[in-house]
């Protein structure tokens, strides 16, 4: 019999602590034991005291999950701990290298934020929805038996590694080498490691590339920074995987030449500029320019604005508004990609929803990174948002015709009529009613509550939680002149996604009697 290592010892201590805290009977119901599975005979990444909860998220069948989660909550486990365990289970199982896997990961933190907006009796609903999706996919693809993340071999670490070394390993599709460099950086400073990682993320534009990078960092507010290396590895591995495709296509991304040129020609990476606050007209004009321009031109315009000293927040708001226009000008899907995304739909992986989530991620990254990456993320964010207007409608939702048809609706009936429009899948009417509600200067909370209900009940083709959170965050920081545009867009997307209920939610409602 082999000796027990320190990592395994700590994992078993953690398992024992949870068993002791919940009691033997509940522990048995949760499927906890002190034994090691066959899969653990090889080196395995484990998570100390939270490991038993992580194991529940990996090993439970979807049918068992609700009872196990309920038992854990009744024994004192918080929703934050549930989300933490699910994130770690997802990272270990998929390592940022599975499409549905990283979509489930990116929905976890938004779902926890959504739960805080719910009445006490219903707060488990959005959390359980994403836990169910997460565990179902882990189980469905057998990821528990071939986990992607394992401990990084200490021999792979490189003393003195820096951002350039990490970027070089990524571009050479050297997964083990990139992992070793990143582990070395994380050992020194997780903040420095993240800033090095961002230079890899900025090397190409892809919505999942940037949103995974942001949501993994945002998850640290939930899990704590002790799990930062594990969570951020997902983003690195995604980028290295994508690099293999770039090599196959033999076309170097334009951004790799453009970004260094813009940073150098404007001396942008050297020192902060004097901050100039933009007015509404300036932001609106820059947003239109980004929306309508080719990508390189939009990136250059943002570099000029930053060189002139305009505040990163103001530039970021223009990028967000340009992405919002992509939702409001969307003609709808031209052909059905699946039953969940029919002709005319604008939810899921639509150009506008993807652009909005990406813009939100670039803005958030700009707020938490060093000066060089604040500037670079906004330039890349503008590049990412621009160049996507092919086939867009000349007028934005709600169209004039949509507004005309809502003129007879009484002010007191606007919420009920919006609900009815969503259920009728009438995107134009839903956005027109919300637009009018905003023009009346009403409190936004009732509208958010209405749209939140459907962000939880509907599947949203993997995007409901992320996009709801994107709109919530952008609305919260937007200027009054632009704020309600985000809710107009969310109302349209909500009407589009209605009619495709999320797995597990109906059963959860039944169990919770809500």
Beta strands, then each sheet from edge to edge (+ up, - down):
end
